[in-house]
Amino acid sequence: MNVAASAGGRRVAAVLLEGVAAMLTALVLVCSLAVTPDLRSCDRNNAVHVMQVPEEFTMPAMCAMRGQAFLAETSIGQELANDERVKIMCVRHVTVGRRVT
């Protein structure tokens, strides 16, 4: 369930699942236009590089901004080829297994 709220005159969306904010993970895809001319077709399976931002987010906008910033801090982001494009995917975080403490 998506919920929109207003913050400082801007609409802000948060993802809620059963009353609890769902955590989002940012996936940064670097896609080659030679492989996928339509950026909408680029996914984890055909991207040149796939990186997962090591943070979790409740707000989709923050997820997208941090994904861009994360890429900008890497050598991959600083050395993009002319035929490469960036796609940020914010997906629900899924915990696999149990947490080790």
Phi, psi and omega in degrees: 000126177265139179234131179254140177226166179250131178226111179062035179085355179255146176277132180237132181253138174233146181262125179240138174236116178051043177081358180244136179296127177279139180273137180251146175243136179268126171252128180256118179250129172255117188247141177267130178294338177291327181272314181230087180301329177264112184302333178296337180276348181288132177217187182299333185278334183241006177286150178290319178225141175229125178231144176251126178289129184279044177221165175238150185225152173258337183255126179302322180296318179293322177301313181294318180294317180291328176297316178295316181295320179300313179297319182298334181277354183258161177293330178297315180292329181277346183236038179296138176284163180298332182261016179253143178231158183250138176230128178255123177248127175254111185243154177299133178287127178243123179276127179252127181076206180239158181281135178262128181240000000 
